Structure formats: C-alpha cells, structure tokens
Amino acid sequence: MAKKLAVIGAGLMGSGIAQVSAQAGWDVVLRDVTDEALRRGTDGIRASYDKFVSKGKLSAQDAEAALGRITATTDLDAASEADIVVEAVFERIDVKQEIFRTLDGLVKDEAVLASNTSAIPITKIAAVTERPERVVGTHFFSPVPMMQLCELVRGYKTSDETLAAAREFAEGVGKTCIVVNRDVAGFVTTRLISALVVEAAKLHESGVATAEDIDTACKLGFGHAMGPLATADLTGVDILLHATENIYTESQDEKFAPPEGMRRMVDAGDIGRKSGQGFYRY
C-alpha cells in the first residue's frame, strides 16, 4: 500500500516536494489556504512533469500516474491519515507554530511531522506539540525536482527513529542527505549562504564591485554554479533577509546582520526575479 504524505503549503517549495514524492509513488495531499494557491501549485507541477516528458526523462504515462496521486485541498484535516507531514509555508515562527499545534491534534500518533524551514530552529517548532520527538527538519532546495540535497535537522528531542524515517523518505524521493546534529539557527547551508550573501551585498552596497563582478568572482574563482547575488534574486531577497534576521537574532553574530541596503530593497519591493528587480533587472 502506498504511503501517505501531506504537504502543507503549495508554493514553489511545497509543490516541488509534492511533485517528487508523487513521482516516487507516495499518495500526496497538497494543502494550502486558497484554491488559487492550489491551482498555481498544481499547474506548476503539471508544467514541470510536461518538461520532463518532453526531454524524455519521464514517460507520459508515469507523469499522468504521478499527477493522479496528488490531491489538492484547503482542508488541513486531510493531513490526518498521513504517515509524514511536511510543512512548507512562509518563514515565520508564529505561522509554523500555529500549523504544528493544529497538526499535533490531527495526525496519527506514529506520524512524522517535518518542517522545510531553512533557518528557524526545529526545537522551537517542536515545542508547541506534545510529540517533540516526532518532529524533524527536512530542508529541501529550490527547485526541488532538480536539486539533489536535503538537509535533515535533529531538534533537541528528535528521536533516532524519526530521523531515520525522514532520511528514508528523502532518499526515497531521490535526494542525498546531510544531517545537522545540533539545532543551530540556519543549520549548515543557510548559515553558509547567508554569510556569503550578506558580505556580497555589503561589497555591492559600498561600491567595491558590481553585482555581476561579485557573482563572476564566486563562479569562476570558487566554482559556484551561481553567484550569491543571483542566488538571492532567485530565492527572493525577502526570503534571505528573513533568514539572516532569524540567524542574527538567535546567534547575535554580526556577520549575519543584513546590510541596510538589503532592507531597503525589500521595503521597495525589489525582491528578485519574482518582482522583476533585485540585484539584477529581469
């Protein structure tokens, strides 16, 4: 019998997690608060499957079968039968805690509650539940169908069994896992990219070099696939600002304090590719 997954949040990350999971044989409930958000999410999944089919990486039959395994809903109660629930909503602790508090009263005792957060400590999210040992971080990367990494995060009370279940799930949908054994804000990957983006933004803001040259330095000098400022635009300058603020609040480490220029960009709505303007114009 196919295992059941619930994904909370049908944005870029949530729909991507639903897509790879359905393709791997999971029955997926994809939940968001509006029908419009669900339509955008499922349209994105369909378009992505179509792209894989056109490139010969997926058969049309398998794509159709995977789509058939995804049920979109605005009802959070639909998560009640899930073996694993992955939360992929906005990076705000209060929003995530409210969802986990509700899920705690809904799901099966043995269900794993996972968060796709990139920077918020798992222990803080788990603390609002009666089952902190069943809560774990599963930090996927965007775009989920293409990116191979999943960062597994052990909260202060996460059990070995829960971590093993999260690893089995992530590896089963085709990802390679790293394990964060100590629940620091930002984990491993977000701390690294945040420190790089903050320094790159400071260099840009102070006129040391253009965005293009800073990114070229990282691509050609360090072998990065994409420079930090282009990465910020792709991820969303607002998303990275929230992440760096979360890490700075927790750690009080000055290297994570976002520069003023980055804050003004977000205030002005210049948040990257999705707005047409960030460090670059699109």
Backbone as JSON, one array per atom type, in Angstrom:
{
  "sequence": "MAKKLAVIGAGLMGSGIAQVSAQAGWDVVLRDVTDEALRRGTDGIRASYDKFVSKGKLSAQDAEAALGRITATTDLDAASEADIVVEAVFERIDVKQEIFRTLDGLVKDEAVLASNTSAIPITKIAAVTERPERVVGTHFFSPVPMMQLCELVRGYKTSDETLAAAREFAEGVGKTCIVVNRDVAGFVTTRLISALVVEAAKLHESGVATAEDIDTACKLGFGHAMGPLATADLTGVDILLHATENIYTESQDEKFAPPEGMRRMVDAGDIGRKSGQGFYRY",
  "N": [[0.85, -1.2, 0.0], [0.52, 2.2, -0.85], [2.44, 4.77, 0.71], [1.35, 7.56, 2.68], [1.55, 11.02, 2.23], [1.44, 14.32, 3.48], [1.58, 17.61, 2.36], [2.06, 20.8, 3.48], [1.31, 23.81, 2.28], [1.46, 25.17, -0.87], [3.29, 26.48, -2.41], [6.33, 27.34, -4.23], [8.25, 25.62, -3.01], [6.68, 23.71, -1.56], [5.02, 22.62, -3.6], [6.98, 21.52, -5.19], [8.07, 19.54, -3.52], [5.82, 17.93, -3.25], [5.61, 17.13, -5.91], [8.0, 15.55, -6.48], [7.6, 13.55, -4.64], [5.14, 12.33, -5.31], [5.9, 11.34, -7.77], [7.65, 9.43, -6.92], [5.96, 7.57, -5.93], [4.38, 8.08, -3.67], [1.22, 8.72, -2.1], [-0.17, 11.81, -2.2], [-1.33, 14.53, -0.3], [-1.92, 17.81, -0.97], [-1.94, 20.8, 0.58], [-3.27, 24.07, 0.86], [-4.2, 27.48, 1.75], [-5.92, 28.78, 0.0], [-7.92, 28.25, -2.98], [-6.84, 29.34, -5.27], [-4.06, 29.45, -4.75], [-3.58, 26.73, -4.65], [-4.25, 26.02, -7.26], [-2.24, 27.35, -8.73], [-0.02, 25.97, -7.72], [-0.51, 23.26, -8.5], [-0.69, 23.58, -11.26], [1.93, 24.33, -11.78], [3.28, 21.97, -11.1], [2.25, 20.23, -13.04], [3.24, 21.46, -15.36], [5.97, 21.14, -14.94], [6.25, 18.33, -14.93], [5.49, 17.92, -17.62], [7.65, 19.08, -18.89], [9.72, 17.35, -18.18], [8.79, 15.07, -19.49], [8.9, 15.91, -22.18], [11.62, 16.04, -22.5], [12.31, 13.45, -22.41], [12.82, 12.26, -19.98], [10.92, 11.25, -18.36], [8.1, 9.16, -18.64], [5.03, 9.78, -20.41], [2.92, 8.37, -19.41], [3.77, 7.71, -16.8], [3.97, 10.28, -15.74], [1.29, 11.1, -15.8], [0.22, 9.24, -14.03], [1.55, 9.97, -11.68], [0.53, 12.57, -11.29], [-2.08, 11.85, -10.76], [-1.83, 10.87, -8.23], [-1.81, 13.03, -6.57], [-3.67, 15.03, -4.43], [-5.36, 18.0, -4.13], [-6.21, 20.38, -1.65], [-8.02, 22.6, 0.59], [-8.41, 21.95, 3.13], [-7.14, 21.35, 6.23], [-7.56, 19.14, 7.81], [-7.32, 17.01, 6.12], [-4.8, 16.04, 6.35], [-4.81, 14.14, 8.27], [-4.5, 11.36, 7.95], [-1.94, 10.98, 7.16], [1.38, 9.55, 6.87], [3.73, 10.91, 6.93], [4.12, 14.37, 7.43], [4.92, 17.27, 5.73], [5.73, 20.5, 6.35], [5.65, 23.49, 4.55], [5.54, 26.36, 4.56], [5.41, 30.01, 4.82], [8.4, 31.61, 6.08], [7.99, 32.17, 9.01], [8.01, 32.07, 12.45], [5.69, 32.14, 14.1], [3.62, 31.48, 12.34], [4.35, 28.91, 11.53], [4.36, 27.57, 14.01], [1.66, 27.69, 14.71], [0.51, 26.02, 12.76], [1.79, 23.56, 13.37], [0.86, 23.13, 15.94], [-1.85, 22.69, 15.46], [-1.7, 20.46, 13.72], [-0.66, 18.58, 15.47], [-2.82, 17.77, 16.99], [-4.26, 16.46, 15.11], [-2.99, 14.43, 13.51], [-1.87, 10.95, 13.11], [-0.56, 9.04, 15.9], [1.92, 7.9, 15.34], [2.87, 9.35, 13.24], [5.25, 11.3, 11.37], [6.27, 14.59, 11.84], [7.39, 17.07, 9.84], [9.46, 19.9, 9.03], [10.1, 22.2, 6.45], [11.65, 24.37, 6.91], [14.27, 26.8, 6.48], [15.84, 28.1, 8.26], [14.79, 28.47, 10.86], [15.0, 27.31, 14.2], [14.37, 23.87, 14.77], [13.64, 22.87, 17.23], [12.2, 24.94, 18.41], [9.89, 24.95, 16.89], [8.95, 22.36, 17.36], [8.37, 22.5, 20.04], [5.77, 23.36, 20.52], [4.19, 21.2, 20.27], [2.89, 18.01, 21.47], [4.56, 16.01, 20.97], [7.47, 16.25, 20.58], [9.58, 14.58, 19.96], [8.89, 13.44, 17.59], [9.24, 15.29, 15.66], [11.01, 16.86, 13.0], [13.53, 18.37, 10.93], [13.3, 18.82, 7.44], [14.94, 20.04, 5.1], [14.56, 20.99, 1.99], [15.78, 21.91, -1.32], [15.57, 24.58, -3.71], [15.14, 24.64, -7.27], [13.03, 21.99, -6.26], [12.66, 19.54, -7.81], [15.06, 19.45, -9.25], [17.28, 19.92, -7.58], [19.65, 18.2, -5.6], [20.04, 17.94, -2.87], [19.04, 17.3, 0.55], [18.65, 18.65, 3.66], [18.75, 17.29, 6.73], [17.44, 17.91, 9.9], [18.06, 17.62, 13.26], [16.08, 18.18, 15.97], [16.14, 19.31, 19.44], [14.9, 17.25, 20.83], [14.38, 15.32, 18.94], [13.86, 12.0, 17.89], [15.95, 9.08, 17.21], [14.61, 7.28, 15.58], [12.74, 8.89, 14.27], [14.42, 10.57, 12.81], [15.58, 8.64, 11.16], [13.33, 7.82, 9.7], [12.76, 10.17, 8.32], [15.06, 10.38, 6.75], [14.8, 8.05, 5.18], [12.5, 8.72, 3.73], [13.37, 11.09, 2.34], [15.61, 10.14, 0.88], [14.28, 8.26, -0.6], [12.82, 9.78, -2.38], [14.75, 10.57, -4.02], [16.86, 12.16, -3.04], [20.06, 13.28, -1.7], [21.26, 13.15, 1.57], [22.3, 15.35, 4.21], [23.16, 15.53, 7.68], [22.18, 17.57, 10.31], [23.3, 17.79, 13.38], [23.17, 19.39, 15.62], [20.9, 21.72, 16.65], [21.16, 24.51, 15.44], [20.32, 27.9, 14.61], [19.6, 28.4, 11.22], [21.05, 26.22, 10.48], [23.3, 24.24, 8.51], [23.56, 24.88, 5.71], [22.07, 27.29, 5.23], [23.31, 29.06, 6.93], [25.84, 29.22, 5.73], [25.25, 30.24, 3.09], [23.96, 32.59, 3.81], [25.92, 34.09, 5.17], [27.66, 34.52, 3.03], [25.99, 35.89, 1.18], [25.32, 38.19, 2.67], [27.86, 39.43, 2.96], [28.5, 39.78, 0.24], [26.42, 41.51, -0.5], [27.08, 43.73, 1.05], [29.56, 44.46, -0.1], [28.66, 45.16, -2.62], [26.85, 47.23, -2.03], [28.55, 49.16, -0.96], [29.95, 49.92, -3.14], [32.22, 48.6, -3.96], [32.39, 46.62, -5.92], [30.61, 45.62, -8.92], [27.39, 43.91, -9.04], [27.43, 41.92, -10.98], [30.2, 41.42, -11.25], [30.91, 40.56, -8.69], [29.44, 38.19, -8.52], [30.56, 36.81, -10.68], [33.15, 36.45, -9.7], [32.7, 34.57, -7.66], [31.69, 32.44, -9.14], [33.72, 31.79, -11.05], [36.05, 31.89, -9.53], [35.58, 30.27, -7.28], [34.17, 28.14, -8.23], [31.4, 28.06, -7.98], [28.05, 27.31, -8.93], [26.24, 29.33, -9.26], [26.32, 32.82, -8.59], [26.33, 34.63, -5.38], [24.58, 36.89, -5.29], [22.9, 36.63, -7.49], [21.77, 34.26, -6.65], [20.4, 35.17, -4.4], [18.47, 36.75, -5.66], [17.08, 34.74, -7.05], [16.13, 33.06, -4.99], [14.72, 34.92, -3.54], [14.98, 38.06, -2.28], [13.69, 38.96, -0.05], [13.11, 36.58, 1.31], [15.69, 35.65, 1.96], [16.48, 37.79, 3.53], [14.75, 37.53, 5.75], [15.71, 35.06, 6.66], [18.42, 35.62, 7.33], [17.99, 37.52, 9.31], [16.67, 35.95, 11.23], [18.75, 34.17, 11.94], [20.65, 35.98, 12.9], [19.25, 37.11, 15.08], [19.07, 34.89, 16.75], [21.78, 34.12, 17.1], [23.31, 36.4, 17.51], [25.52, 37.06, 16.07], [27.56, 39.15, 14.31], [28.2, 38.84, 11.61], [25.98, 37.93, 10.36], [24.22, 40.0, 10.27], [22.0, 41.72, 8.33], [22.75, 44.05, 5.68], [21.85, 47.56, 5.46], [21.04, 48.37, 2.91], [19.98, 46.07, 1.78], [17.69, 45.7, 3.29], [16.29, 48.01, 2.49], [15.85, 47.42, -0.2], [13.97, 45.36, 0.03], [11.92, 46.74, 1.35], [11.19, 48.41, -0.73], [10.16, 46.65, -2.5], [11.78, 45.39, -4.32], [12.55, 42.46, -4.82], [13.78, 40.49, -6.25], [13.75, 37.93, -8.8], [11.01, 37.3, -8.87], [9.74, 39.73, -8.64], [10.73, 41.15, -10.71], [12.85, 42.81, -10.36], [15.87, 42.96, -8.57], [18.93, 42.45, -7.24], [19.62, 42.36, -9.82], [18.04, 43.28, -12.97], [15.07, 41.9, -14.36]],
  "CA": [[0.0, 0.0, 0.0], [1.33, 3.43, -0.96], [2.49, 5.59, 1.9], [0.62, 8.82, 2.53], [2.28, 12.23, 2.58], [0.73, 15.6, 3.4], [2.46, 18.77, 2.21], [1.31, 21.99, 3.87], [1.87, 24.94, 1.53], [1.57, 24.77, -2.27], [4.19, 27.39, -3.11], [7.41, 26.74, -5.01], [8.86, 24.5, -2.28], [5.69, 22.68, -1.26], [4.61, 21.93, -4.82], [8.14, 20.73, -5.63], [8.14, 18.36, -2.64], [4.69, 17.09, -3.67], [5.92, 16.59, -7.24], [8.97, 14.45, -6.44], [7.06, 12.47, -3.8], [4.15, 11.62, -6.11], [6.65, 10.62, -8.8], [8.28, 8.29, -6.25], [4.94, 6.6, -5.54], [3.6, 8.48, -2.49], [-0.08, 9.38, -2.24], [0.12, 13.14, -1.64], [-2.33, 15.57, -0.09], [-1.28, 19.12, -1.03], [-2.89, 21.71, 1.22], [-2.99, 25.5, 1.01], [-5.37, 28.15, 2.31], [-6.84, 29.24, -1.05], [-7.99, 27.46, -4.22], [-5.94, 29.98, -6.23], [-2.7, 28.98, -4.44], [-3.53, 25.31, -5.04], [-4.25, 25.96, -8.73], [-0.88, 27.72, -9.17], [0.88, 24.88, -7.35], [-0.73, 22.06, -9.33], [-0.31, 23.96, -12.63], [3.39, 24.27, -11.81], [3.67, 20.55, -11.09], [1.92, 19.68, -14.36], [4.19, 22.03, -16.33], [7.28, 20.53, -14.69], [6.17, 16.96, -15.46], [5.48, 18.03, -19.08], [9.02, 19.38, -19.31], [10.48, 16.1, -18.06], [8.31, 14.18, -20.55], [9.41, 16.4, -23.47], [13.06, 15.76, -22.55], [12.5, 12.0, -22.38], [13.26, 11.82, -18.65], [9.75, 10.69, -17.69], [7.1, 8.79, -19.66], [3.74, 10.48, -20.27], [2.09, 7.5, -18.56], [4.23, 7.89, -15.41], [3.62, 11.64, -15.34], [-0.16, 11.11, -15.54], [0.0, 8.46, -12.81], [2.02, 10.78, -10.56], [-0.48, 13.62, -11.09], [-3.25, 11.19, -10.17], [-1.57, 10.59, -6.8], [-1.83, 14.3, -5.82], [-4.98, 15.6, -4.14], [-5.24, 19.37, -3.63], [-7.3, 20.69, -0.72], [-7.83, 23.71, 1.54], [-8.79, 21.38, 4.43], [-5.99, 20.81, 6.96], [-7.94, 17.83, 8.34], [-6.94, 16.0, 5.14], [-3.49, 15.52, 6.75], [-4.97, 13.25, 9.43], [-4.1, 9.97, 7.66], [-0.57, 10.97, 6.61], [2.49, 8.93, 7.6], [4.67, 12.03, 7.1], [3.62, 15.68, 7.04], [5.99, 18.24, 5.52], [5.25, 21.89, 6.34], [6.47, 24.32, 3.66], [4.88, 27.67, 4.48], [6.27, 31.18, 4.96], [9.4, 31.52, 7.15], [7.69, 32.91, 10.23], [7.87, 31.11, 13.55], [4.31, 32.09, 14.6], [2.81, 30.77, 11.35], [4.72, 27.5, 11.6], [3.91, 27.02, 15.29], [0.2, 27.52, 14.65], [0.26, 24.82, 11.95], [2.22, 22.36, 14.1], [-0.06, 22.97, 17.08], [-3.07, 22.09, 14.91], [-1.37, 19.12, 13.23], [-0.42, 17.71, 16.64], [-4.11, 17.21, 17.41], [-4.91, 15.84, 13.96], [-2.34, 13.29, 12.84], [-1.68, 9.7, 13.85], [0.5, 9.09, 16.92], [3.21, 7.48, 14.78], [3.23, 10.2, 12.1], [6.41, 12.2, 11.48], [5.98, 15.99, 11.49], [8.64, 17.65, 9.33], [9.4, 21.28, 8.55], [11.03, 22.55, 5.38], [12.29, 25.64, 7.25], [15.68, 26.9, 6.13], [16.61, 28.87, 9.25], [14.19, 28.5, 12.2], [15.32, 26.09, 14.95], [13.33, 22.84, 14.82], [13.23, 22.73, 18.63], [11.18, 25.96, 18.68], [8.66, 24.5, 16.23], [8.52, 21.13, 18.04], [7.98, 22.79, 21.43], [4.33, 23.61, 20.66], [3.5, 19.91, 20.13], [3.02, 17.04, 22.57], [5.4, 14.93, 20.44], [8.68, 16.84, 20.0], [10.48, 13.52, 19.47], [8.43, 13.06, 16.25], [9.39, 16.47, 14.79], [12.33, 16.87, 12.38], [13.69, 19.29, 9.79], [13.63, 18.27, 6.12], [15.16, 21.26, 4.33], [14.8, 20.74, 0.57], [16.35, 23.06, -2.02], [14.78, 25.01, -4.86], [13.87, 23.92, -7.47], [13.12, 20.66, -5.64], [12.88, 18.42, -8.75], [16.4, 19.48, -9.81], [18.33, 20.0, -6.56], [19.84, 16.85, -5.05], [20.3, 17.93, -1.42], [18.06, 17.51, 1.61], [19.33, 18.85, 4.94], [17.93, 16.76, 7.83], [17.8, 18.64, 11.12], [17.63, 17.0, 14.51], [15.73, 19.07, 17.06], [16.7, 18.92, 20.74], [14.28, 16.0, 21.29], [14.09, 14.42, 17.82], [14.34, 10.63, 18.14], [16.69, 8.41, 16.14], [13.61, 6.65, 14.72], [12.17, 9.95, 13.44], [15.46, 10.97, 11.87], [15.71, 7.55, 10.19], [12.14, 7.87, 8.83], [12.94, 11.34, 7.45], [16.1, 10.01, 5.79], [14.22, 7.06, 4.25], [11.61, 9.48, 2.86], [14.14, 11.98, 1.46], [16.39, 9.33, -0.06], [13.31, 7.58, -1.46], [12.39, 10.7, -3.46], [15.92, 10.84, -4.86], [17.78, 13.17, -2.51], [21.2, 12.93, -0.85], [21.02, 13.85, 2.84], [23.29, 15.63, 5.26], [22.48, 15.6, 8.98], [22.55, 18.64, 11.24], [23.12, 17.14, 14.68], [22.89, 20.38, 16.67], [19.85, 22.56, 16.08], [21.5, 25.94, 15.44], [19.54, 28.66, 13.63], [20.23, 28.45, 9.9], [21.63, 24.91, 10.18], [24.61, 24.34, 7.83], [23.53, 25.52, 4.39], [21.58, 28.67, 5.26], [24.37, 29.87, 7.55], [26.89, 29.44, 4.74], [24.82, 31.14, 2.02], [23.63, 33.89, 4.41], [27.18, 34.82, 5.41], [28.17, 34.9, 1.72], [25.11, 36.91, 0.6], [25.47, 39.43, 3.45], [29.14, 40.06, 2.58], [28.38, 40.2, -1.16], [25.53, 42.69, -0.52], [27.86, 44.85, 1.61], [30.53, 44.86, -1.12], [27.9, 45.82, -3.69], [26.27, 48.47, -1.48], [29.59, 50.15, -0.73], [30.55, 50.29, -4.4], [33.5, 47.9, -4.18], [32.3, 45.95, -7.22], [29.23, 45.44, -9.41], [26.77, 42.61, -8.75], [27.92, 40.97, -11.99], [31.59, 41.04, -10.98], [30.93, 39.78, -7.44], [28.96, 36.85, -8.85], [31.58, 36.17, -11.54], [34.25, 36.05, -8.81], [32.32, 33.33, -6.96], [31.53, 31.35, -10.12], [34.99, 31.39, -11.67], [37.1, 31.73, -8.51], [35.25, 29.22, -6.32], [33.45, 27.04, -8.87], [29.98, 28.05, -7.65], [27.19, 27.27, -10.12], [25.57, 30.62, -9.34], [26.85, 33.77, -7.62], [25.45, 34.85, -4.22], [23.56, 37.91, -5.51], [21.93, 35.97, -8.38], [21.08, 33.31, -5.78], [19.45, 35.95, -3.59], [17.35, 37.11, -6.55], [16.32, 33.53, -7.37], [15.45, 32.63, -3.76], [13.9, 36.03, -3.05], [15.76, 38.86, -1.33], [12.89, 38.99, 1.18], [13.28, 35.28, 1.99], [17.03, 35.63, 2.54], [16.5, 38.79, 4.61], [14.13, 36.88, 6.91], [16.61, 34.0, 7.14], [19.58, 36.21, 8.01], [17.5, 38.14, 10.56], [16.44, 34.86, 12.2], [20.05, 33.68, 12.42], [21.27, 37.05, 13.69], [18.5, 37.2, 16.34], [19.44, 33.73, 17.58], [23.22, 33.97, 17.36], [23.94, 37.71, 17.78], [26.79, 37.07, 15.33], [27.47, 40.3, 13.42], [28.34, 38.51, 10.18], [24.66, 37.63, 9.81], [23.38, 41.2, 10.3], [21.84, 42.14, 6.93], [23.05, 45.46, 5.48], [20.68, 48.43, 5.32], [20.61, 48.38, 1.52], [19.17, 44.87, 1.55], [16.39, 46.01, 3.9], [15.6, 49.0, 1.66], [15.38, 46.7, -1.39], [12.74, 44.64, 0.4], [10.91, 47.78, 1.59], [10.79, 48.95, -2.03], [9.57, 45.58, -3.31], [12.76, 44.84, -5.26], [12.88, 41.24, -4.1], [14.4, 39.49, -7.11], [13.12, 37.51, -10.07], [9.54, 37.28, -8.81], [9.23, 41.11, -8.77], [11.33, 41.74, -11.9], [14.02, 43.61, -10.0], [16.54, 42.66, -7.31], [20.31, 42.92, -7.54], [19.58, 42.45, -11.27], [16.72, 43.51, -13.55], [14.62, 40.71, -15.11]],
  "C": [[0.88, 1.25, 0.0], [1.29, 4.2, 0.35], [1.86, 6.94, 1.62], [1.46, 9.98, 3.06], [1.33, 13.42, 2.52], [1.77, 16.71, 3.31], [1.62, 20.01, 2.5], [1.99, 23.22, 3.26], [2.13, 24.51, 0.1], [2.41, 25.74, -3.08], [5.27, 26.63, -3.86], [7.99, 25.51, -4.32], [7.86, 23.37, -2.06], [5.27, 21.9, -2.49], [5.75, 21.06, -5.36], [8.28, 19.45, -4.82], [7.02, 17.38, -3.0], [5.01, 16.39, -4.99], [6.86, 15.4, -7.18], [8.44, 13.26, -5.64], [6.03, 11.65, -4.57], [4.83, 10.78, -7.19], [7.3, 9.37, -8.22], [7.26, 7.3, -5.68], [4.13, 6.93, -4.3], [2.23, 9.01, -2.91], [0.04, 10.71, -1.49], [-1.15, 13.98, -1.5], [-1.58, 16.89, -0.06], [-2.28, 20.15, -0.52], [-2.39, 23.15, 1.22], [-4.29, 26.18, 1.43], [-6.36, 28.64, 1.26], [-6.79, 28.31, -2.26], [-7.03, 28.01, -5.27], [-4.5, 29.5, -6.03], [-2.54, 27.52, -4.87], [-3.49, 25.17, -6.56], [-2.86, 26.29, -9.28], [0.09, 26.58, -8.9], [0.72, 23.67, -8.26], [-0.42, 22.35, -10.79], [1.21, 23.89, -12.81], [3.91, 22.85, -11.86], [3.43, 19.94, -12.47], [2.92, 20.17, -15.41], [5.58, 21.4, -16.18], [7.32, 19.09, -15.2], [6.23, 16.99, -17.0], [6.89, 18.26, -19.63], [9.89, 18.12, -19.26], [10.09, 15.1, -19.15], [8.9, 14.59, -21.9], [10.9, 16.13, -23.63], [13.37, 14.26, -22.49], [12.95, 11.46, -21.04], [12.14, 11.16, -17.85], [8.74, 10.32, -18.78], [5.8, 9.54, -19.37], [2.83, 9.69, -19.33], [2.46, 7.68, -17.08], [3.88, 9.27, -14.88], [2.14, 11.72, -14.96], [-0.48, 10.36, -14.26], [0.41, 9.25, -11.57], [1.03, 11.9, -10.25], [-1.72, 13.07, -10.4], [-3.08, 10.87, -8.69], [-1.61, 11.86, -5.94], [-3.26, 14.79, -5.67], [-4.78, 16.98, -3.53], [-6.45, 19.71, -2.77], [-6.98, 21.93, 0.12], [-8.1, 23.23, 2.97], [-7.57, 20.76, 5.13], [-6.28, 19.44, 7.55], [-7.54, 16.69, 7.4], [-5.57, 15.39, 5.46], [-3.59, 14.42, 7.79], [-4.48, 11.82, 9.21], [-2.64, 9.86, 7.21], [0.42, 10.24, 7.51], [3.56, 9.99, 7.89], [3.94, 13.3, 6.66], [4.82, 16.6, 6.88], [5.37, 19.64, 5.42], [6.21, 22.72, 5.49], [5.79, 25.67, 3.46], [5.9, 28.78, 4.74], [7.17, 31.07, 6.19], [9.1, 32.45, 8.32], [7.35, 31.92, 11.33], [6.42, 31.01, 14.02], [3.4, 31.32, 13.65], [3.07, 29.27, 11.44], [4.21, 26.86, 12.91], [2.41, 26.78, 15.3], [-0.17, 26.26, 13.88], [0.62, 23.55, 12.73], [1.33, 22.08, 15.31], [-1.34, 22.28, 16.62], [-2.81, 20.66, 14.45], [-1.21, 18.12, 14.36], [-1.71, 17.04, 17.1], [-4.82, 16.44, 16.32], [-4.33, 14.49, 13.55], [-2.2, 12.07, 13.75], [-0.52, 9.82, 14.83], [1.87, 8.81, 16.32], [3.66, 8.36, 13.62], [4.46, 11.05, 12.41], [5.98, 13.59, 11.03], [7.3, 16.65, 11.1], [8.41, 19.09, 8.9], [10.47, 21.49, 7.49], [11.74, 23.89, 5.68], [13.77, 25.63, 6.89], [16.5, 27.57, 7.22], [16.07, 28.81, 10.68], [14.52, 27.21, 12.95], [14.13, 25.13, 15.06], [12.78, 22.7, 16.24], [12.12, 23.73, 18.97], [9.84, 25.57, 18.06], [8.08, 23.3, 16.98], [7.93, 21.41, 19.42], [6.47, 23.01, 21.61], [3.52, 22.32, 20.52], [3.68, 19.07, 21.39], [3.94, 15.9, 22.15], [6.69, 15.48, 19.83], [9.66, 15.8, 19.45], [10.12, 13.09, 18.04], [8.57, 14.22, 15.25], [10.84, 16.56, 14.29], [12.36, 17.92, 11.27], [14.02, 18.52, 8.53], [13.75, 19.47, 5.19], [15.55, 20.89, 2.9], [15.29, 22.03, -0.08], [15.6, 23.32, -3.32], [15.65, 25.11, -6.12], [14.0, 22.45, -7.04], [13.34, 19.53, -6.65], [14.32, 18.34, -9.27], [17.51, 19.37, -8.75], [18.42, 18.69, -5.76], [19.9, 16.79, -3.53], [19.04, 18.01, -0.58], [18.82, 17.55, 2.93], [18.38, 18.38, 6.05], [18.39, 17.39, 9.13], [17.19, 17.97, 12.34], [17.34, 18.09, 15.54], [16.28, 18.53, 18.37], [16.16, 17.56, 21.19], [13.96, 15.02, 20.16], [14.68, 13.04, 18.07], [15.12, 10.09, 16.94], [15.73, 7.82, 15.11], [13.01, 7.68, 13.76], [13.17, 10.4, 12.39], [15.63, 9.92, 10.77], [14.54, 7.55, 9.21], [12.25, 9.03, 7.84], [13.98, 11.05, 6.37], [15.55, 9.05, 4.74], [13.3, 7.77, 3.25], [12.41, 10.3, 1.85], [14.95, 11.2, 0.43], [15.47, 8.62, -1.05], [12.77, 8.46, -2.58], [13.6, 11.24, -4.22], [16.94, 11.83, -4.34], [18.95, 12.54, -1.75], [21.07, 13.78, 0.41], [22.31, 14.19, 3.56], [22.5, 15.79, 6.55], [23.06, 16.72, 9.82], [22.25, 18.11, 12.64], [22.83, 18.11, 15.82], [22.04, 21.47, 16.04], [20.17, 24.05, 16.21], [20.66, 26.64, 14.37], [20.3, 28.74, 12.3], [20.92, 27.16, 9.5], [23.01, 25.06, 9.52], [24.49, 25.23, 6.58], [23.1, 26.99, 4.44], [22.59, 29.59, 5.95], [25.46, 30.21, 6.54], [26.45, 30.45, 3.67], [24.5, 32.53, 2.58], [24.89, 34.72, 4.64], [27.74, 35.33, 4.08], [27.32, 36.02, 1.1], [25.26, 38.24, 1.33], [26.76, 40.15, 3.05], [29.09, 40.56, 1.14], [27.52, 41.47, -1.26], [26.25, 43.92, 0.03], [28.88, 45.37, 0.59], [29.85, 45.63, -2.25], [27.41, 47.19, -3.24], [27.33, 49.56, -1.33], [30.38, 50.49, -2.0], [31.89, 49.64, -4.7], [33.52, 47.23, -5.54], [30.84, 45.84, -7.63], [28.71, 44.06, -9.0], [27.31, 41.55, -9.69], [29.33, 40.49, -11.65], [31.72, 40.23, -9.69], [30.5, 38.34, -7.73], [29.95, 36.09, -9.74], [32.76, 35.67, -10.71], [33.94, 34.72, -8.13], [32.19, 32.15, -7.94], [32.88, 30.87, -10.64], [36.11, 31.16, -10.65], [36.86, 30.55, -7.59], [34.49, 28.04, -6.93], [31.98, 26.96, -8.51], [29.15, 28.05, -8.94], [26.51, 28.61, -10.35], [26.15, 31.54, -8.28], [25.86, 34.07, -6.52], [24.34, 35.86, -4.47], [22.49, 37.4, -6.49], [21.12, 34.94, -7.6], [20.03, 34.01, -4.93], [18.23, 36.33, -4.41], [16.47, 35.91, -6.86], [15.49, 33.09, -6.16], [14.41, 33.65, -3.34], [14.7, 36.78, -2.01], [15.03, 38.93, 0.01], [13.06, 37.71, 1.99], [14.64, 35.23, 2.68], [17.17, 36.66, 3.66], [15.9, 38.2, 5.88], [15.07, 35.84, 7.53], [17.79, 34.59, 7.91], [19.17, 36.89, 9.31], [17.24, 37.1, 11.64], [17.76, 34.37, 12.8], [20.71, 34.72, 13.32], [20.59, 37.17, 15.05], [18.93, 36.1, 17.31], [20.89, 33.76, 18.03], [23.91, 35.24, 17.83], [25.33, 37.8, 17.15], [26.69, 38.13, 14.24], [27.56, 39.95, 11.93], [27.01, 38.18, 9.53], [23.72, 38.84, 9.84], [23.22, 41.74, 8.88], [22.09, 43.64, 6.77], [21.77, 46.26, 5.2], [20.13, 48.42, 3.89], [19.7, 47.22, 1.18], [17.76, 45.07, 2.12], [15.6, 46.98, 3.02], [15.08, 48.37, 0.37], [14.04, 46.02, -1.12], [11.61, 45.63, 0.66], [10.33, 48.29, 0.28], [10.14, 47.91, -2.94], [10.5, 45.01, -4.36], [13.32, 43.54, -4.68], [13.39, 40.12, -5.01], [13.57, 39.15, -8.33], [11.61, 37.63, -10.02], [8.94, 38.68, -8.91], [9.78, 41.8, -10.02], [12.58, 42.57, -11.64], [14.56, 43.16, -8.64], [17.92, 43.27, -7.41], [20.48, 43.07, -9.06], [18.17, 42.8, -11.73], [16.35, 42.31, -14.42], [13.51, 41.11, -16.08]]
}
